[in-house]
């Protein structure tokens, strides 16, 4: 007797369940591109909000022509100037027209001296850029090494002294520290110039050369060591005054992050291999602690540009901050509006660039 044993037809094998490791994460290139696109798109509403707030706050004082020239011009001439500038039209019409002008980098024309705001930005922007670069050098040179020292000497007297100094650097008003610095180093000791970007002879020579407007670069281009020395001496006090403001923030950030990385397992492993404490701080705990410094540079640029107004006024450093204070005194709100809008754009672009650099250094930022 034969037994009929039926064998099921062969079919496709059931698919194995996907393991967690088989799920692919997006490639680093796509994640970086998506991150860059998102950060760029977020920059647009940020600038738009800042420009809008400045526009409507200034319009609360009335039209800029009346604010600057009211009482100094006859009524008919004042009305004519207002009509020519378009300030007698509805406020929303003026607002959207102003947004259209900004898209073409037209920030208006100053009322007091009748020059395009863009020319003011080009003429005096180099001085402010130079001052901010000097201040950043001071902030890095003071904040990072002293932050490492404070972390290495944690809870001992050097750490306490440095933390108190950092608080004083940040809490002291820029104009006050600038006046004290001028009194000590210029008036009492006579070591450094009181004010200005250079003496008259150097300024005439550098302006005649028609350079970049950044005096140090222009002085180096001339090859004259006297000009270079004069420019650097004039930059010391403004750079220290503005740079120490940010150095206090960098010092505390570096200290906190070095102490945090000090407790990581790879630090314990290096210590168990006999690596000295000084090398642990310099080679192992220092580099990860720099990532938060990079991420806050954009915010510190905004702080420095705000502090540049007081610093440049205190030291008669003729940059955008100095001109902004002068236009505020003259109630030239068209110039004020244009300079503030340009500063907002610069700060937004700086933050965008810093975010991209941080994403390159630390891939975790992209996700």
BELGI-V251315 format. One record per run of one state. SS is the DSSP state (alpha for helix, beta for strand, coil for the rest). FROM is the first residue (numbers start at 1). LEN is the number of residues. If there is no record, write none. Layout:
BEGIN
((SS:FROM:LEN) (SS:FROM:LEN))
END
This chain:
BEGIN
((coil:1:19) (alpha:20:3) (coil:23:5) (alpha:28:32) (coil:60:4) (alpha:64:6) (coil:70:5) (alpha:75:11) (coil:86:5) (alpha:91:13) (coil:104:5) (beta:109:1) (coil:110:6) (beta:116:1) (alpha:117:36) (coil:153:4) (alpha:157:15) (coil:172:2) (alpha:174:15) (coil:189:11) (alpha:200:9) (coil:209:6) (alpha:215:8) (coil:223:2) (alpha:225:38) (coil:263:2) (alpha:265:8) (coil:273:4) (alpha:277:39) (coil:316:4) (alpha:320:10) (coil:330:3) (alpha:333:29) (coil:362:1) (alpha:363:4) (coil:367:1))
END
